[in-house]
Amino acid sequence: MNSGRIITVNGPVVRATGMRDFAMREMVTVGKLSLLGEIIRLDGDDALIQVYEDTAGVTVGEPVAGSGSPLSVSLGPGLMGSIFDGIGRPLARLMEKEGAFVTRGVSVPQVDPDRTWEITPLGKVGDVVTPGTVLASVKETSLVEHRILVPAGLEGEILSILPAGFHRASSVVAKIRDSRGKERSVPMISRWPVRTPRPIAERLLPDEPLLTGQRVIDGLFPLSKGGVAAIPGGFGTGKTVTQHQLAKWSDARIVIYIGCGERGNEMTQVLEEFPVLEDPRSGRPLMERTILIANTSNMPVAAREASIYTGITLAEYYRDMGYDVALMADSTSRWAEALREISGRLGEIPAEEGFPAYLPTRIAEFYERAGKVTTLGGTRGSISIIGAVSPPGGDFTEPVTRHTKRFIRCFWALDQHLARSRHFPAISWIDSYSEYGDEVKDWYAANVNPAWASLRERAREILAEDDKIQQIIRLVGEDVLPDDQKLTALTASLVKNGYLQQGAFGPDSYCPPEKGLAILDLLLGFHEKAERLLQRGCPFSLLRGMKELVELTHLREIPAEKKEAFADLKKRLFERMETVDRERIAPGREG
Amino acid sequence: MAVTEYVGVEKITGPFLLLSGIPGVGYDEIVDVLSPDGGVRKGRVVLVDRNSTLVQVFSGTEGLAPASTAVRFLGRELEISLSPSLLGRTFSGIGEPRDGCGPVLGGVRRAVNGSAINPMAREYPRDFISTGISSIDVLLTLIRGQKLPIFSGNGLPHNQLAVQIATQSRLVGAENFAVVFAGIGIKHDDAAYFQQRLSAHGQGGHLVLFLNLADDPVIERIATPRFALTAAEYLAFDLGMHVLVIMTDMTSYCEALRELSVARGEVPSRKGYPSYLYSDLASLYERAGVLRNGRGSVTQIPILTMPNDDITHPIPDLTGFITEGQVVLSRDLEARGIYPPVEVLPSLSRLMKDGIGKGYTREDHPDLAGQLFASYSRVHDVRSLAGVVGEDELSPADRASLSFGDAFERSFLSQGGEENREISQSLDLGWELLSSLPVQELSRLSMDEIEKYIRKKGA
């Protein structure tokens, strides 16, 4: 194996000489402690290396050894339900080995090669297979059937395949004679370089929604399976809580959660909560479909840069098996800052606010690895990416937010004012948008409620109109408004408090789309009827005084299965409104 | 590694000494810098190269001459000596005794930079700390193992509040508690205030102080919180104590970091602060928490003064992204004589949601807090409207909102500097205030809660 010598140490950036035979982006071990690093620049005999672990104590003259391959992750059964650091080391094994604090230079296998798995072969000797063909399946967890696929670039005839039964993860699943007559092995554990996207057959239009159980998202700003969304917001606006909500309740089959430069306690919370929380669809613990990548804010910055790629590579691996994967990256700003820090240490000329000029390219490369696809094996799979963005000072014009907006199609802007009045999720109905509305319309019409698109449109109209009315109210007060504007303000307030606002805890935490639409239908139904009464001359003050209005802000407390409760209330409300109107015209009749 | 000593440095610039390339010197290694008069200063290796070694001197390079200065490489990182006799002691910003009682002997030595806690090894903090302060207990609940900074401004009573939290919290009072205080570039009077007030409450023997005063060397400030946190981790995770760490003023820390960064000629980021300010602050703040197999805990209350009271300034901004919430103090409330002047709307406790409610504080706590926030937030909108159209033109609901706001500030936020309110007392006070509002306004409560806590009261 190649080796060189260190000549400079500058924080996470190390310069070494004697590196002529190394390759760009090759993974290396640095110094006597064997710290992991990656070559980021080659210059004659010298190389610059970014080191993924703390370099304290490293001296000039220590060796650098090559590995012959770029930064890669091991892929195989046993990933599901685990937590890894930014470069893919399993934190549970690290803790067994080193205790409560993460230490340096420790090498542990990503996937345990000695663990045995029950294998069901799906091909037989003599079968002709192409890339993506499922050779065998492994029950990884009760929710995930792990599929061992023929890797890209290999086709031929199966020479041998493991029989059904228990086998170690280090086994070879099948031997295949390729088109040139050469014998090739397909191991259960494979490796893939994280910076290279895994190949697919074809990209498809993302026309099926990722149901999240969050009313503001499912109802107003939907995300597709295979779509890309960003959640930007200043501190304390609820990025992480929203990301956790999506990780818990979205109807993806696999969830990859990347804690990139964020708090250690947040990862611990997921680790404690997910094994006991049940998936609302299968009733099984959420952890059985979740993989966590944790590079907490005090872990080395170079590994933060790598964590995003480690996560997306795992996502692609499960996508290739035909699953819908949702990937949460919290926060992509920390990743961008890691790029900036490394770039600064390399002495590169900065573009905006110290960020390197290639920042937008890197952001685009990351988000473009999402999508709904036909896999090499001919099945459908998807990766949806939800990236949190942490703009300094909550200012959305800063480079990371601005460039991210260019490459995503769904923008959930978190609003400081809403967060301060504890309206959660604090997703602004004015600044947010989703380009997936039209694409998922047909799916909603066919599967949930044909009125989805029209309700969505009407709700957004009312909220937009209300935004203008609120500006007037702030100047002159509500009393001077004409009745129809007062009604719009009232309905908007019902929609905000009764529909958009949703707790992250307790029974309201997950709202099935049918229930969300029932609430919206009732609120907008009220609006429409009230509008007609106003036109007939019924004064707004009479409608405002109806005691049923209180119930309209508490609709979310009605359990989802009580469908008739919504119909009952609607009937009662409409009758009451008719009565109010009749009494107005003939006040004497009642008394 | 053997200790090696070199006489003569090539260049002295700002706080840095440049030496020729010295084989075997490690990055981040600690050095003794010896001046001809026999003085010893501590320094740290910040760059190693074939041809040069750059050393940063903590107490500054004043009075050093290139030819006569000697540098002794110690072959280890910056360390602190720790033993139970730490309690009751006062140290300088780089861990040297400041109380004349000699060094801490017979203990373990730890590198002050610390290592990241493996998230697997953490326990998610859920234990409520009763501080006896209504605004904090009900709306910004402090949890054992949390990092909850106070965002303050010059002249606001953040010191008084920190002392009140330290003395009233239930953390204190038990046998196994300790308060570690890191004074970073603070005034002598502030340091004396903390020392006296905590001693007056009989906590002198549970207190460890690391003081870098305003006239002490600036570069030492980088090390001060690291010494304090290493001591805190030792007390918590080795001795099983519940430790409250007060670090003030984090603004001085960040300014020291900027000074050093500029001296090294690094590419600056926002407002001249280095691009690694976030990572650097995180390496301090993340050293709080509870370990799964440990008995103790480290709770942090960093205090920072926001330059020009600007919460979007990089220091409070980056801090807020790392810490688990923030307590923001308001100049406006202070001017109106309200103590503690906690501006609750921009304040937040992220760990609160999992440490309150049934089985923790009281089952009505979460929704009550949510409704108080929502109602008080409306007060601000109504006040600005009243400023335009006059109070007389307001609707009855708006007028109710105004009087709720005044009562909330006068009786809920405001309390005495020594007043210790029970959590149930504070919660009941909250319900009492809410019952003055029209029921239609209480959208954060469930119908059941309105029935139980509001209507009952009215009847």
Interface residues (C-beta under 8 A of the other chain):
Chain A: I7 T8 V9 N10 G11 D54 T55 A56 G57 V58 T59 V60 G61 I83 L91 A92 L94 M95 E98 G99 A100 F101 V102 T103 G234 F235 G236 G259 G261 R263 G264 N265 M267 T268 Q269 L271 E272 A294 T296 S297 N298 M299 V301 R334 E337 R340 E341 G344 P350 E353 G354 S390 P392 G393 G394 D395 R420 S421 R422 H423 I473 R474 L475 V476 G477 E478 D479 N497 G498 Q501 A504 F505 L549 V550 E551 T553 H554 E557
Chain B: G21 P23 G24 V25 G26 Y27 D28 E29 L47 V48 D49 R50 E77 N113 G114 S115 A116 I117 N118 P119 M120 A121 R122 E123 Y124 P125 G145 F237 E266 V267 P268 S269 R270 S275 Y276 Y278 S279 A282 S283 Y285 E286 R287 G289 L291 R292 N293 G294 T312 P314 D317 L318 G320 F321 I322 E324 G325 Q326 L345 P346 L348 R350 L351 K353 D354 P366 A369 G370 F373 A374 S377 R378 D381 S384 L385 V388 V389 E393 L394 S395 D398 V439 Q440 S443 R444 S446 M447
